């Protein structure tokens, strides 16, 4: 997407005034940790999706919820609420 900006590209104090522009901002670049799903442990309950404060989980055709790393900020709430311990937080690698 040509209009896509990462947080590194934005000016200090940048205010986005266009309605609906959040979908173009790659907020996932802010995180220092990322969620990793272990499908062997997952029972597809959807608690990760339900408790995520961002729209950072996608429902896949096979019924699993996958972290959308475009938006995920690495807060770890999904790992905390997962009753099966199917989500672990791992350190983000430098790009």
Residue frames as a rotation matrix with the C-alpha (Angstrom) as fourth column:
UNK 1
0.587 0.810 0.000 0.00
0.810 -0.587 0.000 0.00
0.000 0.000 -1.000 0.00
UNK 2
-0.054 -0.667 0.743 1.56
0.636 -0.597 -0.489 3.27
0.770 0.446 0.457 -1.12
UNK 3
0.274 0.254 0.928 0.11
-0.365 -0.865 0.345 5.34
0.890 -0.433 -0.144 1.76
UNK 4
0.794 0.056 -0.605 1.32
0.436 0.641 0.632 2.88
0.423 -0.766 0.485 4.40
UNK 5
0.178 -0.732 0.657 3.46
-0.573 -0.620 -0.535 4.53
0.800 -0.282 -0.530 7.06
UNK 6
0.105 -0.202 -0.974 5.31
0.731 0.680 -0.062 2.86
0.674 -0.705 0.219 9.87
UNK 7
0.864 0.223 -0.452 5.68
0.492 -0.566 0.661 4.66
-0.108 -0.793 -0.599 13.18
UNK 8
-0.061 -0.974 -0.217 9.29
0.727 -0.192 0.659 5.42
-0.684 -0.117 0.720 12.20
UNK 9
-0.519 -0.099 0.849 8.05
0.808 -0.381 0.449 7.42
0.279 0.919 0.278 9.19
UNK 10
0.528 0.833 0.167 5.68
0.702 -0.538 0.467 9.64
0.479 -0.130 -0.868 11.17
UNK 11
-0.280 -0.576 0.768 6.72
0.020 -0.804 -0.595 13.06
0.960 -0.151 0.236 12.38
UNK 12
-0.804 -0.016 -0.594 6.80
0.591 0.085 -0.802 13.78
0.063 -0.996 -0.059 16.11
UNK 13
-0.639 0.640 -0.428 3.37
-0.121 -0.632 -0.765 15.03
-0.760 -0.437 0.482 17.15
UNK 14
-0.931 0.292 -0.221 1.77
-0.198 0.105 0.974 13.61
0.308 0.951 -0.040 13.99
UNK 15
-0.462 0.862 0.208 -2.02
-0.270 0.087 -0.959 13.78
-0.845 -0.499 0.192 14.27
UNK 16
-0.939 0.224 0.262 -4.08
0.340 0.469 0.815 11.73
0.060 0.854 -0.517 11.87
UNK 17
-0.653 0.709 -0.266 -7.26
-0.418 -0.631 -0.654 13.61
-0.631 -0.316 0.709 11.01
UNK 18
-0.513 0.479 -0.713 -8.70
-0.735 0.184 0.653 11.51
0.444 0.858 0.257 8.20
UNK 19
0.240 0.662 0.710 -11.60
-0.868 0.473 -0.148 9.29
-0.434 -0.581 0.688 9.35
UNK 20
0.949 0.221 0.223 -10.81
-0.143 0.937 -0.318 5.59
-0.280 0.270 0.921 8.96
UNK 21
0.533 -0.803 -0.266 -7.09
-0.647 -0.184 -0.740 6.15
0.545 0.567 -0.618 8.42
UNK 22
0.226 -0.455 0.862 -6.08
-0.850 0.341 0.402 3.77
-0.477 -0.823 -0.309 11.24
UNK 23
0.819 0.135 0.558 -6.29
0.064 0.945 -0.321 0.82
-0.571 0.298 0.765 8.85
UNK 24
0.832 -0.540 0.124 -3.35
0.091 -0.089 -0.992 2.30
0.547 0.837 -0.025 6.91
UNK 25
0.306 -0.732 0.609 -1.05
-0.880 -0.462 -0.113 2.72
0.364 -0.501 -0.785 9.93
UNK 26
0.268 -0.310 -0.912 1.21
0.076 0.951 -0.301 -0.23
0.960 0.011 0.279 10.68
UNK 27
0.479 0.008 0.878 0.92
-0.780 -0.454 0.430 -0.03
0.402 -0.891 -0.212 14.46
UNK 28
0.988 -0.099 -0.117 2.41
0.133 0.933 0.335 -3.51
0.076 -0.347 0.935 14.87
UNK 29
0.266 -0.950 0.162 5.87
0.349 -0.061 -0.935 -1.98
0.898 0.305 0.316 14.43
UNK 30
0.276 -0.101 0.956 5.61
-0.706 -0.696 0.131 -0.60
0.652 -0.711 -0.264 17.97
UNK 31
0.950 0.276 0.147 5.86
-0.296 0.644 0.705 -3.94
0.100 -0.714 0.693 19.72
UNK 32
-0.092 -0.986 0.142 8.91
-0.990 0.076 -0.116 -5.52
0.104 -0.151 -0.983 21.32
UNK 33
-0.773 -0.064 0.631 7.25
-0.208 0.966 -0.156 -8.95
-0.600 -0.252 -0.760 21.73
UNK 34
-0.406 0.642 -0.651 4.97
-0.847 0.004 0.532 -10.93
0.344 0.767 0.542 19.43
UNK 35
0.169 0.538 0.826 2.39
-0.719 0.640 -0.271 -13.63
-0.674 -0.548 0.495 20.12
UNK 36
-0.668 -0.344 -0.660 3.08
-0.690 0.619 0.376 -17.09
0.279 0.706 -0.651 18.72
UNK 37
0.325 0.900 0.292 0.22
-0.935 0.352 -0.044 -19.59
-0.143 -0.259 0.955 18.46
UNK 38
-0.870 -0.469 0.148 0.74
-0.457 0.883 0.111 -23.30
-0.183 0.029 -0.983 19.10
UNK 39
-0.158 0.876 -0.456 -2.09
-0.887 0.076 0.454 -24.99
0.433 0.476 0.765 17.16
UNK 40
-0.479 -0.069 -0.875 -1.45
0.117 0.983 -0.142 -28.27
0.870 -0.170 -0.463 18.99
UNK 41
-0.868 0.101 -0.486 -2.61
0.489 0.006 -0.872 -26.68
-0.085 -0.995 -0.055 22.26
UNK 42
-0.844 0.516 -0.150 -5.30
-0.523 -0.852 0.010 -24.36
-0.123 0.086 0.989 20.85
UNK 43
-0.643 0.700 0.310 -8.96
0.589 0.711 -0.385 -25.37
-0.490 -0.065 -0.869 21.18
UNK 44
-0.733 0.268 0.625 -10.22
0.457 -0.487 0.745 -22.47
0.504 0.831 0.234 18.98
UNK 45
-0.169 0.697 -0.696 -12.16
0.960 -0.044 -0.278 -20.86
-0.225 -0.715 -0.662 21.86
UNK 46
0.141 0.193 0.971 -11.58
0.668 -0.743 0.050 -17.30
0.731 0.641 -0.233 20.62
UNK 47
0.695 0.094 -0.713 -10.65
0.671 -0.441 0.596 -15.76
-0.258 -0.893 -0.370 23.97
UNK 48
-0.408 -0.907 -0.108 -7.57
0.742 -0.398 0.539 -14.24
-0.532 0.139 0.835 22.35
UNK 49
-0.586 0.287 0.757 -9.79
0.582 -0.501 0.641 -12.46
0.563 0.817 0.126 19.81
UNK 50
0.443 0.889 -0.115 -12.34
0.688 -0.255 0.679 -11.45
0.575 -0.380 -0.725 22.44
UNK 51
0.667 -0.206 -0.716 -9.86
0.612 -0.397 0.684 -9.84
-0.425 -0.895 -0.139 24.84
UNK 52
-0.341 -0.843 0.415 -7.51
0.938 -0.274 0.213 -8.26
-0.065 0.462 0.884 22.27
UNK 53
0.073 0.381 -0.922 -7.75
0.411 -0.854 -0.320 -4.46
-0.909 -0.355 -0.219 22.64
UNK 54
-0.437 -0.244 -0.866 -6.88
-0.669 -0.555 0.494 -4.03
-0.601 0.795 0.079 18.95
UNK 55
0.752 0.644 -0.142 -8.30
-0.570 0.528 -0.629 -5.72
-0.330 0.554 0.764 15.85
UNK 56
-0.051 -0.972 -0.231 -5.20
-0.997 0.035 0.073 -7.90
-0.063 0.234 -0.970 15.91
UNK 57
-0.620 -0.121 0.775 -6.61
-0.145 0.989 0.039 -11.41
-0.771 -0.088 -0.630 15.47
UNK 58
-0.330 0.486 -0.809 -7.99
-0.937 -0.061 0.345 -12.89
0.119 0.872 0.475 12.27
UNK 59
0.226 0.475 0.850 -10.31
-0.434 0.831 -0.349 -15.90
-0.872 -0.290 0.394 12.11
UNK 60
-0.709 -0.549 -0.443 -8.87
-0.657 0.284 0.699 -18.40
-0.258 0.786 -0.562 9.65
UNK 61
-0.029 0.720 -0.694 -10.88
-0.837 0.362 0.410 -20.85
0.547 0.592 0.592 7.55
UNK 62
-0.307 -0.166 -0.937 -9.74
0.130 0.968 -0.214 -23.74
0.943 -0.187 -0.275 9.77
UNK 63
0.646 0.728 -0.229 -11.23
0.361 -0.028 0.932 -22.05
0.672 -0.685 -0.281 12.88
UNK 64
0.001 -0.721 -0.693 -7.98
0.997 -0.054 0.058 -20.86
-0.079 -0.691 0.719 14.45
UNK 65
0.982 0.178 -0.064 -7.43
0.179 -0.984 0.005 -17.24
-0.062 -0.017 -0.998 15.42
UNK 66
0.202 -0.957 0.209 -4.13
0.957 0.147 -0.252 -15.96
0.210 0.251 0.945 14.06
UNK 67
0.177 -0.201 -0.963 -2.35
0.487 -0.833 0.264 -12.84
-0.855 -0.516 -0.049 15.34
UNK 68
0.735 0.039 0.677 -2.39
0.624 -0.431 -0.652 -10.05
0.266 0.902 -0.341 12.75
UNK 69
0.051 -0.852 -0.521 1.10
0.922 -0.161 0.353 -8.67
-0.385 -0.498 0.777 13.20
UNK 70
-0.324 -0.045 0.945 0.22
0.616 -0.768 0.175 -5.58
0.718 0.639 0.276 11.13
UNK 71
0.285 0.587 0.758 -1.81
-0.229 -0.726 0.648 -4.31
0.931 -0.358 -0.073 14.12
UNK 72
0.715 0.027 -0.699 -0.58
0.574 0.548 0.608 -6.32
0.400 -0.836 0.376 17.14
UNK 73
0.519 -0.508 0.688 1.24
-0.509 -0.830 -0.228 -4.11
0.687 -0.231 -0.689 19.66
UNK 74
-0.211 -0.690 -0.693 2.54
0.111 0.687 -0.718 -7.03
0.971 -0.229 -0.068 21.73
UNK 75
-0.002 0.263 0.965 0.63
-0.841 -0.523 0.141 -6.28
0.541 -0.811 0.222 24.93
UNK 76
-0.858 -0.432 -0.279 0.42
-0.270 0.840 -0.470 -9.99
0.437 -0.328 -0.837 25.81
UNK 77
-0.320 0.819 0.476 -3.22
-0.880 -0.070 -0.470 -9.96
-0.352 -0.569 0.743 26.92
UNK 78
0.429 0.496 -0.755 -3.96
-0.786 0.617 -0.042 -12.81
0.445 0.611 0.654 24.50
UNK 79
-0.317 -0.643 -0.697 -1.32
-0.110 0.755 -0.646 -15.00
0.942 -0.128 -0.311 26.16
UNK 80
-0.892 -0.007 0.451 -2.62
-0.446 -0.143 -0.884 -14.11
0.071 -0.990 0.124 29.63
UNK 81
-0.084 0.971 0.223 -6.24
-0.916 0.013 -0.402 -15.07
-0.393 -0.238 0.888 28.87
UNK 82
0.037 0.062 -0.997 -5.43
-0.717 0.697 0.016 -18.26
0.696 0.715 0.070 26.95
UNK 83
0.529 0.286 0.799 -6.56
-0.819 0.419 0.393 -21.09
-0.222 -0.862 0.456 29.23
UNK 84
0.978 -0.153 0.144 -4.64
0.187 0.947 -0.261 -23.69
-0.096 0.282 0.955 27.20
UNK 85
0.321 -0.892 -0.317 -1.34
-0.175 -0.385 0.906 -21.73
-0.931 -0.235 -0.280 27.17
UNK 86
0.453 -0.049 0.890 -1.42
0.789 0.487 -0.375 -21.96
-0.415 0.872 0.259 23.38
UNK 87
0.752 -0.223 0.620 -0.06
0.235 -0.789 -0.568 -18.43
0.616 0.573 -0.541 22.94
UNK 88
0.346 -0.718 -0.604 3.40
0.839 -0.051 0.542 -17.46
-0.420 -0.694 0.585 24.08
UNK 89
0.982 -0.099 -0.161 5.08
-0.143 -0.946 -0.291 -14.09
-0.124 0.309 -0.943 23.76
UNK 90
0.362 -0.906 0.218 8.49
0.898 0.402 0.177 -14.09
-0.249 0.132 0.960 22.10
UNK 91
-0.046 -0.494 -0.868 10.98
0.181 -0.859 0.479 -11.27
-0.982 -0.135 0.129 21.63
UNK 92
0.940 0.341 -0.012 10.58
0.093 -0.289 -0.953 -9.32
-0.328 0.895 -0.303 18.42
UNK 93
0.081 -0.938 0.336 13.58
0.883 0.224 0.412 -9.49
-0.462 0.264 0.847 16.12
UNK 94
-0.030 -0.198 -0.980 15.15
-0.151 -0.968 0.200 -6.29
-0.988 0.154 -0.001 14.78
UNK 95
0.775 0.357 0.521 14.46
0.462 0.242 -0.853 -5.65
-0.431 0.902 0.023 11.11
